[in-house]
């Protein structure tokens, strides 16, 4: 079956009952059967094995996302918040080759990690309402600064309580209603005293990105702003701020690239760890 397609005709191998029972055949040892019977049996075995092997290979090639392996991977990804060290989910240094404006390279340095927690007070009320259907198992957050320490970006991993169907439903809603573009649904940053993000509050949000995963019970987000604590009157979603010709202050400063670039790389790391967690020992 091709990805997203309908299953084609199935192939079956059947073994019918003989029309009449032959008492002589019952007494005849396997080693003394006629050559034609041995050849016929071998041919059936090869044919059956080929059909079964072909079906299995077809399933692998089609990437059956609903199979046991996919379900196990989904569950394993949901356990990463307590199975994987924070330095692997939020590395001290993240390199973004080609992640900046004009495909310039970026390097982000982690300056703060929030204690893992629930979601109480972690989101604006309207965003919390949108996320309520998937629940909140755990929330992990870290804040980074760029190489010049002029920008700050908080990246978050919301581990939900939803199953695959629940995550798919939320992803469809975000896509259908373009919820990742609404300024009243921006994630909150994580400020930390004594760091470049000390003044990074709700009013300093300049650009943001939100991704609802469907192969893991996780919502990945990032929100960026200036390290000098300036207030932003017109925040812009990362996808718009990254458009060629965008003229907002956030776009001109590359803050859309900061949010999207860091969120993407943390998401890739999460997927990699989830894949490692589902590998069976050899």
Buried (B, 14 or more C-beta within 10 A) or exposed (E): EEEEEEEEEEEEEEEEEEEEEEEEEEEEEEEEEEEEEEEEEEEEEEEEEEBEEEEEEBEEEBEBBEEEBBEEBBBBBBBBBEEBEBEBBBBEEBEBEEBBBEEEEBBBBBBBBBEBEEBEEBBBEEBBEBBEBBBBBBBBBBBBBBEEEEBBBBBBBBBBEBBBEBBBBBBEBBEEEEBBBBEEBBBBBBBBEEBBBBBBBBEBBBBBBBBBBBBBBBBBBBBBBBBEBEEBEEBBBBBBBBEEEBEBBBBEBBBBBBBBBBBBBBBEBBBEBBEEBBEEEE
